[in-house]
Amino acid sequence: MMIPDKKTKKKNILTALTIIAFMIFLFVFTLYNVGVFDRQI
């Protein structure tokens, strides 16, 4: 097993945040496309 140093841990957290942000973006974008919000993009 690899011993995670600070650099690896920081990179993992950054990657996780990026994925979560992307998922939220896709979720909001889908809601807009479905027409839940009556608002033009």
Protein Blocks (a to p, Z undefined) as FASTA:
>chain_A
ZZddfklmmmmmmmmmmmmmmmmmmmmmmmmmnomagcdZZ
